[in-house]
């Protein structure tokens, strides 16, 4: 991602939400203080941001798949941890 794209993601990226379908063209992270922020660039140029560690942890594999196969269609799914906390994960369609 370019610095301009990351700037736009930081300032007006859309939040991931359960049930969202998008085709991911790129994924990247950046640091905001002590937080790691994940950025998904959709094929249409829309930028999505997340602090979900589960989603961010999938970026290495997702990036490899994008590199091999091109943009990847995903759906954002929601789970609940044993402690009752809600978390997001990506499912490749």
C-alpha positions, 0 to 999 in steps of 0.5 A: 500500500502506498503512504497515501492509501495508509493515510486515508485508511488511518483517517477515514477507513471503514470498520469491519462488521459481521457479514461484510463481503469484500474482495481483498486486494491488499492487506497491511498493518501499521502502528498507532502508539502501542496498537497494531492496526490492520488495513484491508484494501478492497478491490474497489479501493475501499479501505477497511481497518481493524484492531482485531488480533484474529484478523491481523494474525491472518494477514501473513497467510492472506497476503501469500494467497493474494500474491499467488492468486490475486484478489480474494473474496472474504466474508467477515464472521464473528465469534465469541471467545470462552471469556464471552468476548466478541471477535472477528475472523475472515472466511475465504469465500 
